[in-house]
Amino acid sequence: MTARSSRVSESHPGSDSTVALTAKSGGLPGVVRNESGVVTLPDGDAYAVAVSARRSPDVQTDPARIESAIGTIARSLIDRPRSTIQ
């Protein structure tokens, strides 16, 4: 798990002891937000996840809403393939 909070890790709340996460974020403040990472589940399955978000410079959006959306998308990218395999 990364030492700091990340949007990918926030998509799996309460996962500190069961899900291994490594993530890297970046972007251009106020315009582009990126998050990528590898999520390793307790059964050993590992998924690479990358999410990018862009907003128009003339639109004001709460950064917390953007981060929450990135976390939600990251979780769905992991949960959907797992549900179709099982």
PDB file of N, CA, C and O in Angstrom, chain B, residues numbered from 101:
ATOM      1  N   MET B 101       0.858  -1.168   0.000  1.00  0.00           N
ATOM      2  CA  MET B 101       0.000   0.000   0.000  1.00  0.00           C
ATOM      3  C   MET B 101       0.899   1.223   0.000  1.00  0.00           C
ATOM      4  O   MET B 101       1.918   1.257   0.689  1.00  0.00           O
ATOM      5  N   THR B 102       0.523   2.207  -0.762  1.00  0.00           N
ATOM      6  CA  THR B 102       1.286   3.439  -0.774  1.00  0.00           C
ATOM      7  C   THR B 102       1.123   4.159   0.557  1.00  0.00           C
ATOM      8  O   THR B 102       0.115   3.991   1.244  1.00  0.00           O
ATOM      9  N   ALA B 103       2.105   4.950   0.910  1.00  0.00           N
ATOM     10  CA  ALA B 103       2.058   5.641   2.185  1.00  0.00           C
ATOM     11  C   ALA B 103       0.992   6.735   2.186  1.00  0.00           C
ATOM     12  O   ALA B 103       0.414   7.033   3.232  1.00  0.00           O
ATOM     13  N   ARG B 104       0.731   7.325   1.044  1.00  0.00           N
ATOM     14  CA  ARG B 104      -0.280   8.372   0.985  1.00  0.00           C
ATOM     15  C   ARG B 104      -1.582   7.799   0.455  1.00  0.00           C
ATOM     16  O   ARG B 104      -1.616   6.702  -0.101  1.00  0.00           O
ATOM     17  N   SER B 105      -2.632   8.549   0.633  1.00  0.00           N
ATOM     18  CA  SER B 105      -3.929   8.133   0.113  1.00  0.00           C
ATOM     19  C   SER B 105      -3.934   8.317  -1.398  1.00  0.00           C
ATOM     20  O   SER B 105      -3.362   9.280  -1.909  1.00  0.00           O
ATOM     21  N   SER B 106      -4.570   7.408  -2.109  1.00  0.00           N
ATOM     22  CA  SER B 106      -4.706   7.549  -3.555  1.00  0.00           C
ATOM     23  C   SER B 106      -6.151   7.291  -3.925  1.00  0.00           C
ATOM     24  O   SER B 106      -6.901   6.682  -3.163  1.00  0.00           O
ATOM     25  N   ARG B 107      -6.533   7.757  -5.098  1.00  0.00           N
ATOM     26  CA  ARG B 107      -7.905   7.555  -5.540  1.00  0.00           C
ATOM     27  C   ARG B 107      -8.187   6.080  -5.780  1.00  0.00           C
ATOM     28  O   ARG B 107      -9.304   5.629  -5.527  1.00  0.00           O
ATOM     29  N   VAL B 108      -7.210   5.312  -6.261  1.00  0.00           N
ATOM     30  CA  VAL B 108      -7.429   3.882  -6.452  1.00  0.00           C
ATOM     31  C   VAL B 108      -7.609   3.213  -5.096  1.00  0.00           C
ATOM     32  O   VAL B 108      -8.510   2.390  -4.935  1.00  0.00           O
ATOM     33  N   SER B 109      -6.770   3.549  -4.117  1.00  0.00           N
ATOM     34  CA  SER B 109      -6.916   2.914  -2.806  1.00  0.00           C
ATOM     35  C   SER B 109      -8.215   3.335  -2.130  1.00  0.00           C
ATOM     36  O   SER B 109      -8.814   2.545  -1.400  1.00  0.00           O
ATOM     37  N   GLU B 110      -8.653   4.557  -2.361  1.00  0.00           N
ATOM     38  CA  GLU B 110      -9.909   5.007  -1.782  1.00  0.00           C
ATOM     39  C   GLU B 110     -11.102   4.270  -2.381  1.00  0.00           C
ATOM     40  O   GLU B 110     -12.181   4.259  -1.788  1.00  0.00           O
ATOM     41  N   SER B 111     -10.921   3.655  -3.549  1.00  0.00           N
ATOM     42  CA  SER B 111     -12.019   2.909  -4.159  1.00  0.00           C
ATOM     43  C   SER B 111     -12.253   1.584  -3.453  1.00  0.00           C
ATOM     44  O   SER B 111     -13.265   0.926  -3.695  1.00  0.00           O
ATOM     45  N   HIS B 112     -11.327   1.180  -2.578  1.00  0.00           N
ATOM     46  CA  HIS B 112     -11.454  -0.063  -1.819  1.00  0.00           C
ATOM     47  C   HIS B 112     -11.324   0.238  -0.333  1.00  0.00           C
ATOM     48  O   HIS B 112     -10.349  -0.167   0.299  1.00  0.00           O
ATOM     49  N   PRO B 113     -12.314   0.957   0.237  1.00  0.00           N
ATOM     50  CA  PRO B 113     -12.208   1.317   1.649  1.00  0.00           C
ATOM     51  C   PRO B 113     -12.155   0.083   2.544  1.00  0.00           C
ATOM     52  O   PRO B 113     -12.791  -0.935   2.269  1.00  0.00           O
ATOM     53  N   GLY B 114     -11.390   0.199   3.608  1.00  0.00           N
ATOM     54  CA  GLY B 114     -11.277  -0.906   4.551  1.00  0.00           C
ATOM     55  C   GLY B 114     -10.442  -2.053   4.033  1.00  0.00           C
ATOM     56  O   GLY B 114     -10.512  -3.162   4.561  1.00  0.00           O
ATOM     57  N   SER B 115      -9.648  -1.799   2.996  1.00  0.00           N
ATOM     58  CA  SER B 115      -8.913  -2.887   2.363  1.00  0.00           C
ATOM     59  C   SER B 115      -7.460  -2.958   2.793  1.00  0.00           C
ATOM     60  O   SER B 115      -6.677  -3.684   2.182  1.00  0.00           O
ATOM     61  N   ASP B 116      -7.082  -2.223   3.827  1.00  0.00           N
ATOM     62  CA  ASP B 116      -5.676  -2.140   4.222  1.00  0.00           C
ATOM     63  C   ASP B 116      -5.016  -3.497   4.396  1.00  0.00           C
ATOM     64  O   ASP B 116      -3.868  -3.665   3.984  1.00  0.00           O
ATOM     65  N   SER B 117      -5.697  -4.475   4.992  1.00  0.00           N
ATOM     66  CA  SER B 117      -5.047  -5.745   5.271  1.00  0.00           C
ATOM     67  C   SER B 117      -5.361  -6.825   4.240  1.00  0.00           C
ATOM     68  O   SER B 117      -4.725  -7.878   4.252  1.00  0.00           O
ATOM     69  N   THR B 118      -6.328  -6.590   3.347  1.00  0.00           N
ATOM     70  CA  THR B 118      -6.721  -7.647   2.425  1.00  0.00           C
ATOM     71  C   THR B 118      -6.371  -7.371   0.980  1.00  0.00           C
ATOM     72  O   THR B 118      -6.286  -8.305   0.182  1.00  0.00           O
ATOM     73  N   VAL B 119      -6.168  -6.128   0.622  1.00  0.00           N
ATOM     74  CA  VAL B 119      -5.890  -5.762  -0.762  1.00  0.00           C
ATOM     75  C   VAL B 119      -4.588  -4.969  -0.798  1.00  0.00           C
ATOM     76  O   VAL B 119      -4.440  -3.970  -0.095  1.00  0.00           O
ATOM     77  N   ALA B 120      -3.646  -5.426  -1.625  1.00  0.00           N
ATOM     78  CA  ALA B 120      -2.381  -4.697  -1.782  1.00  0.00           C
ATOM     79  C   ALA B 120      -2.543  -3.709  -2.926  1.00  0.00           C
ATOM     80  O   ALA B 120      -3.013  -4.066  -4.006  1.00  0.00           O
ATOM     81  N   LEU B 121      -2.156  -2.476  -2.683  1.00  0.00           N
ATOM     82  CA  LEU B 121      -2.317  -1.419  -3.668  1.00  0.00           C
ATOM     83  C   LEU B 121      -1.017  -0.659  -3.867  1.00  0.00           C
ATOM     84  O   LEU B 121      -0.328  -0.315  -2.907  1.00  0.00           O
ATOM     85  N   THR B 122      -0.700  -0.406  -5.105  1.00  0.00           N
ATOM     86  CA  THR B 122       0.355   0.536  -5.435  1.00  0.00           C
ATOM     87  C   THR B 122      -0.241   1.480  -6.452  1.00  0.00           C
ATOM     88  O   THR B 122      -0.884   1.037  -7.404  1.00  0.00           O
ATOM     89  N   ALA B 123      -0.043   2.765  -6.273  1.00  0.00           N
ATOM     90  CA  ALA B 123      -0.690   3.731  -7.160  1.00  0.00           C
ATOM     91  C   ALA B 123       0.196   4.944  -7.368  1.00  0.00           C
ATOM     92  O   ALA B 123       1.036   5.284  -6.535  1.00  0.00           O
ATOM     93  N   LYS B 124      -0.019   5.580  -8.498  1.00  0.00           N
ATOM     94  CA  LYS B 124       0.684   6.816  -8.833  1.00  0.00           C
ATOM     95  C   LYS B 124      -0.331   7.759  -9.438  1.00  0.00           C
ATOM     96  O   LYS B 124      -1.086   7.372 -10.330  1.00  0.00           O
ATOM     97  N   SER B 125      -0.357   8.981  -8.967  1.00  0.00           N
ATOM     98  CA  SER B 125      -1.259   9.972  -9.526  1.00  0.00           C
ATOM     99  C   SER B 125      -0.461  11.121 -10.108  1.00  0.00           C
ATOM    100  O   SER B 125       0.722  11.294  -9.812  1.00  0.00           O
ATOM    101  N   GLY B 126      -1.125  11.896 -10.935  1.00  0.00           N
ATOM    102  CA  GLY B 126      -0.476  13.054 -11.530  1.00  0.00           C
ATOM    103  C   GLY B 126      -1.499  13.861 -12.295  1.00  0.00           C
ATOM    104  O   GLY B 126      -2.685  13.530 -12.295  1.00  0.00           O
ATOM    105  N   GLY B 127      -1.054  14.904 -12.938  1.00  0.00           N
ATOM    106  CA  GLY B 127      -1.957  15.706 -13.739  1.00  0.00           C
ATOM    107  C   GLY B 127      -1.525  17.150 -13.800  1.00  0.00           C
ATOM    108  O   GLY B 127      -0.433  17.519 -13.368  1.00  0.00           O
ATOM    109  N   LEU B 128      -2.413  17.956 -14.348  1.00  0.00           N
ATOM    110  CA  LEU B 128      -2.237  19.399 -14.400  1.00  0.00           C
ATOM    111  C   LEU B 128      -3.285  19.999 -13.484  1.00  0.00           C
ATOM    112  O   LEU B 128      -4.479  19.830 -13.729  1.00  0.00           O
ATOM    113  N   PRO B 129      -2.873  20.694 -12.435  1.00  0.00           N
ATOM    114  CA  PRO B 129      -3.827  21.188 -11.444  1.00  0.00           C
ATOM    115  C   PRO B 129      -5.000  21.946 -12.072  1.00  0.00           C
ATOM    116  O   PRO B 129      -4.824  22.883 -12.851  1.00  0.00           O
ATOM    117  N   GLY B 130      -6.190  21.506 -11.704  1.00  0.00           N
ATOM    118  CA  GLY B 130      -7.397  22.158 -12.162  1.00  0.00           C
ATOM    119  C   GLY B 130      -7.887  21.739 -13.529  1.00  0.00           C
ATOM    120  O   GLY B 130      -8.976  22.150 -13.929  1.00  0.00           O
ATOM    121  N   VAL B 131      -7.122  20.926 -14.274  1.00  0.00           N
ATOM    122  CA  VAL B 131      -7.530  20.557 -15.630  1.00  0.00           C
ATOM    123  C   VAL B 131      -7.540  19.044 -15.835  1.00  0.00           C
ATOM    124  O   VAL B 131      -8.548  18.491 -16.274  1.00  0.00           O
ATOM    125  N   VAL B 132      -6.441  18.372 -15.527  1.00  0.00           N
ATOM    126  CA  VAL B 132      -6.310  16.935 -15.790  1.00  0.00           C
ATOM    127  C   VAL B 132      -5.936  16.221 -14.498  1.00  0.00           C
ATOM    128  O   VAL B 132      -5.053  16.670 -13.767  1.00  0.00           O
ATOM    129  N   ARG B 133      -6.610  15.109 -14.221  1.00  0.00           N
ATOM    130  CA  ARG B 133      -6.285  14.250 -13.069  1.00  0.00           C
ATOM    131  C   ARG B 133      -6.072  12.838 -13.593  1.00  0.00           C
ATOM    132  O   ARG B 133      -6.897  12.329 -14.352  1.00  0.00           O
ATOM    133  N   ASN B 134      -4.988  12.208 -13.202  1.00  0.00           N
ATOM    134  CA  ASN B 134      -4.679  10.848 -13.624  1.00  0.00           C
ATOM    135  C   ASN B 134      -4.369   9.996 -12.404  1.00  0.00           C
ATOM    136  O   ASN B 134      -3.820  10.473 -11.411  1.00  0.00           O
ATOM    137  N   GLU B 135      -4.728   8.741 -12.500  1.00  0.00           N
ATOM    138  CA  GLU B 135      -4.393   7.783 -11.444  1.00  0.00           C
ATOM    139  C   GLU B 135      -4.163   6.444 -12.122  1.00  0.00           C
ATOM    140  O   GLU B 135      -4.963   6.019 -12.955  1.00  0.00           O
ATOM    141  N   SER B 136      -3.086   5.786 -11.770  1.00  0.00           N
ATOM    142  CA  SER B 136      -2.851   4.431 -12.259  1.00  0.00           C
ATOM    143  C   SER B 136      -2.319   3.609 -11.098  1.00  0.00           C
ATOM    144  O   SER B 136      -1.715   4.134 -10.163  1.00  0.00           O
ATOM    145  N   GLY B 137      -2.556   2.330 -11.180  1.00  0.00           N
ATOM    146  CA  GLY B 137      -2.085   1.493 -10.097  1.00  0.00           C
ATOM    147  C   GLY B 137      -2.305   0.029 -10.363  1.00  0.00           C
ATOM    148  O   GLY B 137      -2.913  -0.360 -11.360  1.00  0.00           O
ATOM    149  N   VAL B 138      -1.799  -0.779  -9.454  1.00  0.00           N
ATOM    150  CA  VAL B 138      -1.990  -2.222  -9.495  1.00  0.00           C
ATOM    151  C   VAL B 138      -2.681  -2.609  -8.193  1.00  0.00           C
ATOM    152  O   VAL B 138      -2.226  -2.266  -7.102  1.00  0.00           O
ATOM    153  N   VAL B 139      -3.786  -3.326  -8.332  1.00  0.00           N
ATOM    154  CA  VAL B 139      -4.559  -3.795  -7.194  1.00  0.00           C
ATOM    155  C   VAL B 139      -4.390  -5.305  -7.137  1.00  0.00           C
ATOM    156  O   VAL B 139      -4.745  -6.002  -8.088  1.00  0.00           O
ATOM    157  N   THR B 140      -3.857  -5.817  -6.040  1.00  0.00           N
ATOM    158  CA  THR B 140      -3.697  -7.261  -5.859  1.00  0.00           C
ATOM    159  C   THR B 140      -4.660  -7.710  -4.769  1.00  0.00           C
ATOM    160  O   THR B 140      -4.584  -7.255  -3.628  1.00  0.00           O
ATOM    161  N   LEU B 141      -5.564  -8.606  -5.139  1.00  0.00           N
ATOM    162  CA  LEU B 141      -6.598  -9.083  -4.228  1.00  0.00           C
ATOM    163  C   LEU B 141      -6.096 -10.265  -3.413  1.00  0.00           C
ATOM    164  O   LEU B 141      -5.078 -10.863  -3.763  1.00  0.00           O
ATOM    165  N   PRO B 142      -6.790 -10.613  -2.332  1.00  0.00           N
ATOM    166  CA  PRO B 142      -6.334 -11.694  -1.450  1.00  0.00           C
ATOM    167  C   PRO B 142      -6.150 -13.031  -2.167  1.00  0.00           C
ATOM    168  O   PRO B 142      -5.318 -13.839  -1.754  1.00  0.00           O
ATOM    169  N   ASP B 143      -6.913 -13.277  -3.233  1.00  0.00           N
ATOM    170  CA  ASP B 143      -6.784 -14.550  -3.952  1.00  0.00           C
ATOM    171  C   ASP B 143      -5.617 -14.549  -4.927  1.00  0.00           C
ATOM    172  O   ASP B 143      -5.405 -15.532  -5.637  1.00  0.00           O
ATOM    173  N   GLY B 144      -4.854 -13.455  -4.972  1.00  0.00           N
ATOM    174  CA  GLY B 144      -3.687 -13.364  -5.845  1.00  0.00           C
ATOM    175  C   GLY B 144      -3.961 -12.717  -7.186  1.00  0.00           C
ATOM    176  O   GLY B 144      -3.022 -12.381  -7.907  1.00  0.00           O
ATOM    177  N   ASP B 145      -5.229 -12.531  -7.541  1.00  0.00           N
ATOM    178  CA  ASP B 145      -5.543 -11.837  -8.786  1.00  0.00           C
ATOM    179  C   ASP B 145      -5.036 -10.406  -8.701  1.00  0.00           C
ATOM    180  O   ASP B 145      -5.206  -9.737  -7.682  1.00  0.00           O
ATOM    181  N   ALA B 146      -4.410  -9.940  -9.784  1.00  0.00           N
ATOM    182  CA  ALA B 146      -3.902  -8.569  -9.821  1.00  0.00           C
ATOM    183  C   ALA B 146      -4.461  -7.870 -11.052  1.00  0.00           C
ATOM    184  O   ALA B 146      -4.572  -8.464 -12.124  1.00  0.00           O
ATOM    185  N   TYR B 147      -4.805  -6.619 -10.884  1.00  0.00           N
ATOM    186  CA  TYR B 147      -5.375  -5.826 -11.959  1.00  0.00           C
ATOM    187  C   TYR B 147      -4.633  -4.510 -12.062  1.00  0.00           C
ATOM    188  O   TYR B 147      -4.381  -3.842 -11.059  1.00  0.00           O
ATOM    189  N   ALA B 148      -4.282  -4.142 -13.296  1.00  0.00           N
ATOM    190  CA  ALA B 148      -3.736  -2.813 -13.547  1.00  0.00           C
ATOM    191  C   ALA B 148      -4.919  -1.908 -13.870  1.00  0.00           C
ATOM    192  O   ALA B 148      -5.782  -2.261 -14.674  1.00  0.00           O
ATOM    193  N   VAL B 149      -4.949  -0.750 -13.241  1.00  0.00           N
ATOM    194  CA  VAL B 149      -6.053   0.185 -13.420  1.00  0.00           C
ATOM    195  C   VAL B 149      -5.474   1.551 -13.759  1.00  0.00           C
ATOM    196  O   VAL B 149      -4.516   2.003 -13.131  1.00  0.00           O
ATOM    197  N   ALA B 150      -6.062   2.204 -14.755  1.00  0.00           N
ATOM    198  CA  ALA B 150      -5.667   3.572 -15.089  1.00  0.00           C
ATOM    199  C   ALA B 150      -6.920   4.367 -15.415  1.00  0.00           C
ATOM    200  O   ALA B 150      -7.762   3.931 -16.200  1.00  0.00           O
ATOM    201  N   VAL B 151      -7.030   5.537 -14.803  1.00  0.00           N
ATOM    202  CA  VAL B 151      -8.175   6.408 -15.035  1.00  0.00           C
ATOM    203  C   VAL B 151      -7.640   7.818 -15.238  1.00  0.00           C
ATOM    204  O   VAL B 151      -6.807   8.297 -14.469  1.00  0.00           O
ATOM    205  N   SER B 152      -8.133   8.480 -16.289  1.00  0.00           N
ATOM    206  CA  SER B 152      -7.779   9.873 -16.551  1.00  0.00           C
ATOM    207  C   SER B 152      -9.057  10.691 -16.595  1.00  0.00           C
ATOM    208  O   SER B 152     -10.070  10.235 -17.125  1.00  0.00           O
ATOM    209  N   ALA B 153      -9.019  11.883 -16.048  1.00  0.00           N
ATOM    210  CA  ALA B 153     -10.179  12.778 -16.069  1.00  0.00           C
ATOM    211  C   ALA B 153      -9.719  14.159 -16.522  1.00  0.00           C
ATOM    212  O   ALA B 153      -8.658  14.641 -16.126  1.00  0.00           O
ATOM    213  N   ARG B 154     -10.535  14.776 -17.355  1.00  0.00           N
ATOM    214  CA  ARG B 154     -10.226  16.115 -17.853  1.00  0.00           C
ATOM    215  C   ARG B 154     -11.479  16.971 -17.724  1.00  0.00           C
ATOM    216  O   ARG B 154     -12.592  16.492 -17.939  1.00  0.00           O
ATOM    217  N   ARG B 155     -11.293  18.217 -17.378  1.00  0.00           N
ATOM    218  CA  ARG B 155     -12.424  19.137 -17.346  1.00  0.00           C
ATOM    219  C   ARG B 155     -12.070  20.391 -18.128  1.00  0.00           C
ATOM    220  O   ARG B 155     -10.899  20.752 -18.251  1.00  0.00           O
ATOM    221  N   SER B 156     -13.077  21.039 -18.645  1.00  0.00           N
ATOM    222  CA  SER B 156     -12.865  22.302 -19.349  1.00  0.00           C
ATOM    223  C   SER B 156     -12.395  23.346 -18.349  1.00  0.00           C
ATOM    224  O   SER B 156     -12.903  23.400 -17.229  1.00  0.00           O
ATOM    225  N   PRO B 157     -11.442  24.168 -18.733  1.00  0.00           N
ATOM    226  CA  PRO B 157     -10.934  25.179 -17.812  1.00  0.00           C
ATOM    227  C   PRO B 157     -12.009  26.159 -17.332  1.00  0.00           C
ATOM    228  O   PRO B 157     -11.875  26.744 -16.257  1.00  0.00           O
ATOM    229  N   ASP B 158     -13.070  26.340 -18.117  1.00  0.00           N
ATOM    230  CA  ASP B 158     -14.109  27.302 -17.740  1.00  0.00           C
ATOM    231  C   ASP B 158     -15.194  26.698 -16.845  1.00  0.00           C
ATOM    232  O   ASP B 158     -16.148  27.389 -16.486  1.00  0.00           O
ATOM    233  N   VAL B 159     -15.061  25.416 -16.479  1.00  0.00           N
ATOM    234  CA  VAL B 159     -16.037  24.750 -15.623  1.00  0.00           C
ATOM    235  C   VAL B 159     -15.432  24.563 -14.236  1.00  0.00           C
ATOM    236  O   VAL B 159     -14.311  24.070 -14.108  1.00  0.00           O
ATOM    237  N   GLN B 160     -16.160  24.948 -13.213  1.00  0.00           N
ATOM    238  CA  GLN B 160     -15.701  24.770 -11.846  1.00  0.00           C
ATOM    239  C   GLN B 160     -16.296  23.483 -11.279  1.00  0.00           C
ATOM    240  O   GLN B 160     -17.516  23.334 -11.218  1.00  0.00           O
ATOM    241  N   THR B 161     -15.445  22.568 -10.871  1.00  0.00           N
ATOM    242  CA  THR B 161     -15.880  21.305 -10.276  1.00  0.00           C
ATOM    243  C   THR B 161     -15.091  21.090  -8.995  1.00  0.00           C
ATOM    244  O   THR B 161     -13.882  21.319  -8.951  1.00  0.00           O
ATOM    245  N   ASP B 162     -15.782  20.651  -7.962  1.00  0.00           N
ATOM    246  CA  ASP B 162     -15.146  20.361  -6.682  1.00  0.00           C
ATOM    247  C   ASP B 162     -14.131  19.235  -6.871  1.00  0.00           C
ATOM    248  O   ASP B 162     -14.514  18.148  -7.304  1.00  0.00           O
ATOM    249  N   PRO B 163     -12.855  19.453  -6.562  1.00  0.00           N
ATOM    250  CA  PRO B 163     -11.846  18.397  -6.724  1.00  0.00           C
ATOM    251  C   PRO B 163     -12.205  17.102  -5.998  1.00  0.00           C
ATOM    252  O   PRO B 163     -11.856  16.020  -6.468  1.00  0.00           O
ATOM    253  N   ALA B 164     -12.892  17.192  -4.869  1.00  0.00           N
ATOM    254  CA  ALA B 164     -13.290  15.983  -4.146  1.00  0.00           C
ATOM    255  C   ALA B 164     -14.260  15.142  -4.967  1.00  0.00           C
ATOM    256  O   ALA B 164     -14.221  13.913  -4.898  1.00  0.00           O
ATOM    257  N   ARG B 165     -15.131  15.787  -5.744  1.00  0.00           N
ATOM    258  CA  ARG B 165     -16.060  15.045  -6.614  1.00  0.00           C
ATOM    259  C   ARG B 165     -15.295  14.324  -7.715  1.00  0.00           C
ATOM    260  O   ARG B 165     -15.631  13.192  -8.065  1.00  0.00           O
ATOM    261  N   ILE B 166     -14.273  14.967  -8.262  1.00  0.00           N
ATOM    262  CA  ILE B 166     -13.472  14.336  -9.310  1.00  0.00           C
ATOM    263  C   ILE B 166     -12.735  13.137  -8.733  1.00  0.00           C
ATOM    264  O   ILE B 166     -12.721  12.068  -9.343  1.00  0.00           O
ATOM    265  N   GLU B 167     -12.126  13.301  -7.572  1.00  0.00           N
ATOM    266  CA  GLU B 167     -11.394  12.197  -6.951  1.00  0.00           C
ATOM    267  C   GLU B 167     -12.325  11.041  -6.609  1.00  0.00           C
ATOM    268  O   GLU B 167     -11.967   9.877  -6.791  1.00  0.00           O
ATOM    269  N   SER B 168     -13.503  11.355  -6.118  1.00  0.00           N
ATOM    270  CA  SER B 168     -14.479  10.314  -5.808  1.00  0.00           C
ATOM    271  C   SER B 168     -14.889   9.558  -7.068  1.00  0.00           C
ATOM    272  O   SER B 168     -15.008   8.333  -7.049  1.00  0.00           O
ATOM    273  N   ALA B 169     -15.104  10.282  -8.156  1.00  0.00           N
ATOM    274  CA  ALA B 169     -15.487   9.643  -9.417  1.00  0.00           C
ATOM    275  C   ALA B 169     -14.377   8.728  -9.928  1.00  0.00           C
ATOM    276  O   ALA B 169     -14.655   7.631 -10.414  1.00  0.00           O
ATOM    277  N   ILE B 170     -13.132   9.165  -9.822  1.00  0.00           N
ATOM    278  CA  ILE B 170     -12.018   8.328 -10.253  1.00  0.00           C
ATOM    279  C   ILE B 170     -11.976   7.050  -9.425  1.00  0.00           C
ATOM    280  O   ILE B 170     -11.764   5.968  -9.973  1.00  0.00           O
ATOM    281  N   GLY B 171     -12.174   7.159  -8.108  1.00  0.00           N
ATOM    282  CA  GLY B 171     -12.197   5.979  -7.243  1.00  0.00           C
ATOM    283  C   GLY B 171     -13.332   5.035  -7.608  1.00  0.00           C
ATOM    284  O   GLY B 171     -13.146   3.818  -7.623  1.00  0.00           O
ATOM    285  N   THR B 172     -14.507   5.584  -7.903  1.00  0.00           N
ATOM    286  CA  THR B 172     -15.661   4.767  -8.290  1.00  0.00           C
ATOM    287  C   THR B 172     -15.392   4.039  -9.603  1.00  0.00           C
ATOM    288  O   THR B 172     -15.709   2.857  -9.736  1.00  0.00           O
ATOM    289  N   ILE B 173     -14.818   4.732 -10.559  1.00  0.00           N
ATOM    290  CA  ILE B 173     -14.488   4.109 -11.845  1.00  0.00           C
ATOM    291  C   ILE B 173     -13.455   3.008 -11.649  1.00  0.00           C
ATOM    292  O   ILE B 173     -13.585   1.926 -12.221  1.00  0.00           O
ATOM    293  N   ALA B 174     -12.431   3.276 -10.847  1.00  0.00           N
ATOM    294  CA  ALA B 174     -11.396   2.262 -10.592  1.00  0.00           C
ATOM    295  C   ALA B 174     -12.013   1.005  -9.986  1.00  0.00           C
ATOM    296  O   ALA B 174     -11.673  -0.109 -10.383  1.00  0.00           O
ATOM    297  N   ARG B 175     -12.910   1.182  -9.035  1.00  0.00           N
ATOM    298  CA  ARG B 175     -13.551   0.016  -8.404  1.00  0.00           C
ATOM    299  C   ARG B 175     -14.370  -0.762  -9.432  1.00  0.00           C
ATOM    300  O   ARG B 175     -14.319  -1.992  -9.453  1.00  0.00           O
ATOM    301  N   SER B 176     -15.122  -0.064 -10.282  1.00  0.00           N
ATOM    302  CA  SER B 176     -15.940  -0.769 -11.274  1.00  0.00           C
ATOM    303  C   SER B 176     -15.076  -1.493 -12.297  1.00  0.00           C
ATOM    304  O   SER B 176     -15.475  -2.538 -12.812  1.00  0.00           O
ATOM    305  N   LEU B 177     -13.899  -0.955 -12.600  1.00  0.00           N
ATOM    306  CA  LEU B 177     -12.992  -1.622 -13.541  1.00  0.00           C
ATOM    307  C   LEU B 177     -12.475  -2.940 -12.980  1.00  0.00           C
ATOM    308  O   LEU B 177     -12.141  -3.852 -13.737  1.00  0.00           O
ATOM    309  N   ILE B 178     -12.407  -3.042 -11.668  1.00  0.00           N
ATOM    310  CA  ILE B 178     -11.954  -4.277 -11.024  1.00  0.00           C
ATOM    311  C   ILE B 178     -13.125  -5.226 -10.760  1.00  0.00           C
ATOM    312  O   ILE B 178     -13.028  -6.426 -11.016  1.00  0.00           O
ATOM    313  N   ASP B 179     -14.222  -4.686 -10.249  1.00  0.00           N
ATOM    314  CA  ASP B 179     -15.360  -5.532  -9.878  1.00  0.00           C
ATOM    315  C   ASP B 179     -16.064  -6.158 -11.076  1.00  0.00           C
ATOM    316  O   ASP B 179     -16.467  -7.319 -11.006  1.00  0.00           O
ATOM    317  N   ARG B 180     -16.219  -5.432 -12.156  1.00  0.00           N
ATOM    318  CA  ARG B 180     -16.953  -5.961 -13.314  1.00  0.00           C
ATOM    319  C   ARG B 180     -16.294  -7.196 -13.901  1.00  0.00           C
ATOM    320  O   ARG B 180     -16.972  -8.210 -14.060  1.00  0.00           O
ATOM    321  N   PRO B 181     -14.992  -7.168 -14.237  1.00  0.00           N
ATOM    322  CA  PRO B 181     -14.383  -8.400 -14.786  1.00  0.00           C
ATOM    323  C   PRO B 181     -14.469  -9.567 -13.820  1.00  0.00           C
ATOM    324  O   PRO B 181     -14.673 -10.707 -14.238  1.00  0.00           O
ATOM    325  N   ARG B 182     -14.313  -9.292 -12.525  1.00  0.00           N
ATOM    326  CA  ARG B 182     -14.378 -10.393 -11.551  1.00  0.00           C
ATOM    327  C   ARG B 182     -15.783 -11.005 -11.518  1.00  0.00           C
ATOM    328  O   ARG B 182     -15.909 -12.222 -11.382  1.00  0.00           O
ATOM    329  N   SER B 183     -16.827 -10.206 -11.637  1.00  0.00           N
ATOM    330  CA  SER B 183     -18.182 -10.748 -11.573  1.00  0.00           C
ATOM    331  C   SER B 183     -18.533 -11.540 -12.822  1.00  0.00           C
ATOM    332  O   SER B 183     -19.352 -12.456 -12.744  1.00  0.00           O
ATOM    333  N   THR B 184     -17.944 -11.221 -13.974  1.00  0.00           N
ATOM    334  CA  THR B 184     -18.253 -11.960 -15.189  1.00  0.00           C
ATOM    335  C   THR B 184     -17.451 -13.259 -15.277  1.00  0.00           C
ATOM    336  O   THR B 184     -17.847 -14.191 -15.977  1.00  0.00           O
ATOM    337  N   ILE B 185     -16.323 -13.316 -14.565  1.00  0.00           N
ATOM    338  CA  ILE B 185     -15.499 -14.533 -14.573  1.00  0.00           C
ATOM    339  C   ILE B 185     -16.088 -15.584 -13.650  1.00  0.00           C
ATOM    340  O   ILE B 185     -16.075 -16.771 -13.975  1.00  0.00           O
ATOM    341  N   GLN B 186     -16.603 -15.165 -12.509  1.00  0.00           N
ATOM    342  CA  GLN B 186     -17.059 -16.109 -11.484  1.00  0.00           C
ATOM    343  C   GLN B 186     -18.383 -16.729 -11.812  1.00  0.00           C
ATOM    344  O   GLN B 186     -18.891 -17.543 -11.041  1.00  0.00           O
TER     345      GLN B 186
END
